[in-house]
């Protein structure tokens, strides 16, 4: 059961502005982890936001929603830990 990954506007802009090696690391981790299992063991539910999960990639956090019907993971926010929850 493979899920496809979609990126909202903010994550695309963040990845475009990031250094190439950081962007590659983040994209590889998202593809590796979320395609096969959208709720891995280290994913946490975000308090106060229904249906939003987060995964940690080093100093960065990825917030995402899951559409189980269409088998899509939608990355809604991507940033450093200090800024992602603002």
N, C-alpha and C positions, 0 to 999 in steps of 0.2 A: 504494500500500500504506500505508494510514493506520493508525496505532496509537492506541489509546485510552490516556488517562492516568489512573491511580489513585493516590491519596495514602493512605499509612498514617497512623496516629494522630499521630505526632510532627510530620510536616510540616503537617498540618491545624491542629494546635494552634499551631505556630510562625507560620503565616500569619495565623491569627486574632488573635494577640497583636501582630503587627507593625503598623507604620504602614501606612495604606491604600496610599500611593503605592509603598512598597517591596514590599508583597504583590502589587500589580497588576503591577509590573515583573517580579517573579519568575515569576508565573503566565503572563504574556504570553510571556516568554522560553521557558519550558518548553513551552507550547503551540506556539509558533512553531518551535522547534528539534526537539523530540522526537517530535512527531506524524508527521512525514514521514520522518525519518531518526533512529532511536533511538541510533545511534552516529555522531554528527557528527564532523568532523575534529578538533575541539578536545576531544572526550571522552577521558578517561583511565581505564584500568582501575585499580581500587583494589588496592594491594598487600596481600596477606594475606586478601583476601575474594574468593572465587571468584564470578565472574559479576556483580560489582558495578562500576558505572561512575560517574564523576563529571563534572559540567560546572560551569563557573565562571560566576557571574552577579554581576559586580562583586566585592564583599567576601564574597559568600555562595557556598556550595557545595551542590550537589544530588547526593545519592547515590541511585542507582536500579538496579533489575534489569529485565531484559527477558524477557518470555514470548513467544517467537516463534510458538508454536503458536496461542495465543489472540490474538496481536497486541495485547499490553498492556504498557505501561511502568509499573512500580510505583515511585513515589518513596518511598524508605524513610527518608531523613533529609535534613533541610534546616536549615542553620544557618550562622553565620559560620565562616570558615576555621579560626580558632583552636579552635573547639569541635566541629566536625563529625566529626573523626576520633577523638574520645575515646570 
